[in-house]
Structures are given as C-alpha cells and as structure tokens.
C-alpha cells in the first residue's frame, strides 16, 4: 500500500507539473513519457469533461508508476480525490505571532520568566565541583 500511495502522489505531482508546462508552451522540453501522457489527456478531453479526463490520466500514470516502483500485480484502488479538494488544497499564509518583548532589565520579569544565574555563581560552582572531585580522588 505504501508503494501505491507513493505512486499516486508522484502521478498527481507529475501531472500537475506537466500540465502547467504545457500551458506555458514548454511541452516540447518534457520527456517522451510525459508527452505521451499529455497526448492521451488531450484525447480524453475530447470525450469527457476536464475533471474526469484528469482523473483518468492520473490513473494511467499511477498504474505505470506502480509497476515502475516495484509493485507486484495490479495496483490497488485508491480513493479518488474530488476536484473541489484538489483545487482548494492551498494553505493560507499566516504571519507568525510576534515574540513578546521581555519586561524589565535583561529579560528579568514577567509572570513566566525564569530567574537567570549570574555567570560568576556558575563558575564558582564548577570550581567547587572540580576541587571536590580532585580531593576525593586523592
């Protein structure tokens, strides 16, 4: 099932890329495999509406990719994504919340601020630990 999901994701991404390249008149730069799929898509467009032609082409690509990725036998059926979902899959940009500026001198203050130890006190503790270890080992 993992291969099937990867093949489906790759087929959808490749098709969207190839379709955009074709719209930008860059279809001649695509590999022969992509051009073949785009030609079959254009043929399907003459027979059915765009969403159905898109899904049919993606299904063909999915089957090809499934075998290419090492899938054995017929590829399993995956649920068809609706075109509404495919068009509305863009996440809106949201600005990150602005960080709160610390109140007071050097960040001391605020209800959830941790008290900071002075550097000299930390150094003194390290010296005491070092001397204690040296005394204990002798």
Beta strands, then each sheet from edge to edge (+ up, - down):
end
